[in-house]
Amino acid sequence: MSRSAKIAGVALAGGLLMATAIAIAVDERDSAAPLPSPADLTPYDPLREELARCRTLTMPDSGCDAAWDEHRRRFIGGKGDRP
């Protein structure tokens, strides 16, 4: 086999490999399902909505005080919450 034929064979194999790689990378099939956002994975918590409302207030609010106390209790825990 001549040197030119070997070079042509290697070039042909490289071209086929490159065409296959491009075909795989540009696959236009639809994905099975979109991934859910982190907000969709978290369970509904009314305390979160209340705290979001309280962050916008500039005046004292008794409902916000209770919400922040509950948030602190969940985060830090209480006396009876220890293992």
C-alpha positions as CSV (number, residue, x, y, z in Angstrom):
1,M,0.0,0.0,0.0
2,S,1.4,3.4,-0.9
3,R,2.0,6.2,1.4
4,S,-0.7,8.3,-0.3
5,A,-3.3,5.6,0.2
6,K,-2.4,5.3,3.9
7,I,-2.8,9.1,4.3
8,A,-6.1,9.1,2.5
9,G,-7.4,6.2,4.7
10,V,-6.4,8.0,7.9
11,A,-8.0,11.2,6.6
12,L,-11.2,9.3,5.7
13,A,-11.3,7.6,9.2
14,G,-10.8,11.0,10.9
15,G,-13.5,12.6,8.8
16,L,-16.0,9.9,9.7
17,L,-15.0,10.1,13.4
18,M,-15.5,13.9,13.3
19,A,-18.9,13.6,11.5
20,T,-20.1,11.1,14.1
21,A,-19.0,13.4,17.0
22,I,-20.8,16.4,15.4
23,A,-23.9,14.3,14.9
24,I,-23.9,13.3,18.5
25,A,-23.3,16.8,19.8
26,V,-26.0,18.4,17.6
27,D,-28.7,15.8,18.5
28,E,-32.0,17.7,18.2
29,R,-34.2,15.2,20.0
30,D,-36.3,16.6,22.8
31,S,-35.1,15.8,26.3
32,A,-37.3,13.4,28.3
33,A,-38.5,16.1,30.8
34,P,-37.2,19.4,32.0
35,L,-35.5,19.3,35.4
36,P,-37.5,20.8,38.2
37,S,-36.3,24.0,39.8
38,P,-35.2,23.9,43.4
39,A,-38.3,25.9,44.3
40,D,-40.4,23.1,43.0
41,L,-38.6,20.5,45.1
42,T,-39.1,22.4,48.4
43,P,-42.3,21.7,50.3
44,Y,-44.8,24.5,50.8
45,D,-44.0,26.5,53.9
46,P,-46.3,29.4,54.9
47,L,-43.7,30.7,57.2
48,R,-41.4,31.3,54.3
49,E,-44.1,33.5,52.6
50,E,-44.7,35.4,55.9
51,L,-41.0,36.1,56.4
52,A,-40.8,37.4,52.8
53,R,-43.7,39.8,53.6
54,C,-42.0,40.8,56.8
55,R,-38.8,41.7,55.1
56,T,-40.6,44.4,53.2
57,L,-42.1,46.1,56.2
58,T,-40.6,49.1,58.0
59,M,-43.0,49.2,61.0
60,P,-43.2,46.7,63.8
61,D,-45.8,43.9,63.2
62,S,-46.8,41.4,65.8
63,G,-47.3,38.7,63.1
64,C,-43.8,39.3,61.9
65,D,-42.4,39.0,65.4
66,A,-44.1,35.6,65.8
67,A,-42.9,34.5,62.4
68,W,-39.3,35.5,63.3
69,D,-39.6,33.7,66.6
70,E,-40.8,30.5,64.9
71,H,-37.9,30.8,62.4
72,R,-35.4,31.2,65.2
73,R,-36.9,28.2,67.0
74,R,-36.6,26.1,63.9
75,F,-33.1,27.1,63.2
76,I,-31.6,27.1,66.7
77,G,-34.0,24.7,68.3
78,G,-35.6,24.8,71.8
79,K,-34.8,23.3,75.1
80,G,-36.8,20.1,74.4
81,D,-35.4,19.7,70.9
82,R,-32.1,18.2,71.9
83,P,-31.4,14.5,71.1
